[in-house]
Amino acid sequence: MKKCRIVALLSQKGGAGKTTVTMQLAAGLARRGLEVGVADLDPQESALRWADSAPEDHPFPAKVAAFGGDAKEIAAALKAFSKPLDILLLDCPPSIEHSHTLTALESADLGLVPVVPSPPDLWSARAVERLILQRMGSKGRLKGAMLPNRVQRTALAGNVLEVMREFTLPVLNASLSQRNAYAQSAVIGASVYELGKAAEASQLEVDWLVDAVMELLGRGS
């Protein structure tokens, strides 16, 4: 029986692009022939709304569902939802104090933290890192990593990226830039892969992200 690998996407504040990363990563993983699911644990249900925007004749390539309730109810629901899947992505609320976030980490094999390279986002990422490291100490299989997201090619962003490498958690050898293609794909309930040649740079970034995540999960590329 195959084992579903679970990735929790975490942030401590809004604007980190957590849902965007979740949905692009889900689409990229599905293109590798994997059965992928997205569990929307954020009360805003942005991932579910994204998938629901897709046309009926071209649905989003991953199974997307929203979950609520207490920790026990969510854990049981995630277990049932993940059974037919190879990889399940958990789009968590933008708060490490939220019970859904804490429940997600209990189930996860990997905690992935999208970080916009700005000082305020860097400060909030420290709190997320502390939570993951704490849970790694009690859960032998849990891994964690930082993902530079919405990166702009400026001197400030470069300086912040250098500071990120001083974190205890590793920084993925992949990043997503600030590109219109990511927002455009959300409008049509799709990923950057559906935008054709105009989004080729974004597609390449997502490919690199998929490679990095699969390597961390021990699945190869």
Residue pairs with C-beta under 8 A, 6 or more apart in sequence:
2 86
4 82
4 83
4 85
4 86
4 87
4 88
5 86
5 87
5 88
5 109
5 110
5 217
5 219
6 78
6 82
6 87
6 88
6 89
6 90
6 107
6 108
6 109
6 110
7 25
7 87
7 88
7 89
7 90
7 108
7 109
7 110
7 111
7 112
7 213
7 217
8 90
8 92
8 101
8 104
8 105
8 107
8 108
8 110
8 111
8 112
9 18
9 21
9 22
9 89
9 90
9 91
9 92
9 112
9 113
9 114
10 18
10 92
10 96
10 101
10 104
10 105
10 111
10 112
10 113
10 128
10 131
10 132
11 18
11 92
11 94
11 113
11 114
11 124
11 125
11 128
12 94
12 95
12 96
12 124
12 125
12 127
12 128
13 94
13 120
13 121
13 124
14 94
15 116
15 121
16 94
16 114
16 115
16 116
16 121
16 149
16 150
17 114
17 116
17 149
17 150
17 176
17 182
18 91
18 92
18 94
18 114
19 42
19 46
19 47
19 50
19 91
20 149
20 176
20 182
20 183
20 186
21 112
21 114
21 147
21 149
21 176
21 209
22 38
22 47
22 89
22 91
23 38
23 47
23 50
23 51
23 60
23 62
23 185
23 186
23 191
24 176
24 182
24 185
24 191
24 192
24 202
24 206
24 209
25 89
25 206
25 209
25 210
25 213
26 36
26 37
26 38
26 60
26 61
26 62
26 64
26 89
26 191
27 60
27 61
27 62
27 190
27 191
27 192
27 193
27 206
28 191
28 193
28 206
28 207
28 209
28 210
29 36
29 62
29 86
29 87
29 210
29 213
29 214
30 36
30 61
30 62
31 61
31 193
31 210
32 210
32 214
32 221
34 86
34 87
35 63
35 84
35 85
35 86
35 87
36 61
36 62
36 63
36 85
36 86
36 87
36 88
36 89
37 62
37 63
37 64
37 65
37 81
37 82
37 85
37 87
37 88
37 89
38 47
38 51
38 62
38 63
38 64
38 65
38 88
38 89
38 91
39 65
39 66
39 67
39 78
39 81
39 88
39 89
39 90
39 91
40 46
40 47
40 48
40 64
40 65
40 66
40 67
40 91
41 66
41 67
41 74
41 90
41 91
41 92
41 93
41 100
41 101
41 103
41 104
42 91
42 92
42 93
42 94
42 100
43 68
43 93
44 93
45 66
46 91
47 64
47 66
47 91
48 64
48 65
48 66
50 60
50 64
50 186
50 189
51 59
51 60
51 62
51 64
51 189
52 189
53 186
53 187
53 188
53 189
54 60
54 188
54 189
54 190
55 188
55 189
58 190
58 194
60 189
60 190
60 191
61 191
62 89
63 81
63 85
65 81
67 74
67 77
67 78
67 81
67 100
68 74
68 100
69 77
70 99
71 99
71 102
71 103
71 106
74 100
74 103
75 103
75 106
75 107
78 88
78 90
78 107
79 107
81 88
82 88
87 217
90 104
90 107
90 108
92 98
92 100
92 101
92 104
93 100
93 101
95 101
96 102
96 127
96 128
96 131
105 111
105 131
105 132
105 135
105 139
105 142
106 135
106 139
108 142
109 141
109 142
109 143
109 217
110 142
110 143
110 144
110 145
110 213
110 216
110 217
111 128
111 132
111 135
111 142
111 143
111 144
111 145
112 144
112 145
112 147
112 172
112 213
113 125
113 128
113 129
113 132
113 144
113 145
113 146
113 147
113 169
114 147
114 149
114 176
115 121
115 122
115 125
115 146
115 147
115 148
115 149
115 164
116 149
116 150
116 151
117 148
117 150
117 151
117 152
117 156
117 157
117 158
117 160
117 161
117 164
118 156
118 157
118 160
119 160
122 160
122 163
122 164
125 146
125 164
125 167
126 167
129 144
129 146
129 167
129 168
129 169
132 142
132 144
132 169
133 144
133 168
133 169
135 142
136 142
136 143
136 144
143 216
144 169
145 169
145 170
145 171
145 172
145 212
145 216
146 164
146 167
146 169
146 170
146 171
146 172
147 171
147 172
147 174
147 175
147 176
147 209
148 161
148 164
148 171
148 172
148 175
148 176
149 175
149 176
150 176
150 177
150 178
151 157
151 161
151 175
151 176
151 177
151 178
152 177
152 178
153 177
161 171
164 171
165 171
172 209
172 212
172 213
172 216
173 208
173 212
174 205
174 208
174 209
174 211
174 212
175 205
176 182
176 202
176 205
176 206
176 209
177 201
177 202
177 205
179 199
179 201
179 202
181 192
181 195
181 198
181 199
181 201
181 202
182 192
182 202
184 195
184 199
185 191
185 192
185 194
185 195
185 199
188 194
191 206
192 199
192 202
192 203
192 206
193 199
193 203
193 206
195 202
210 221
211 221
214 220
214 221
215 221
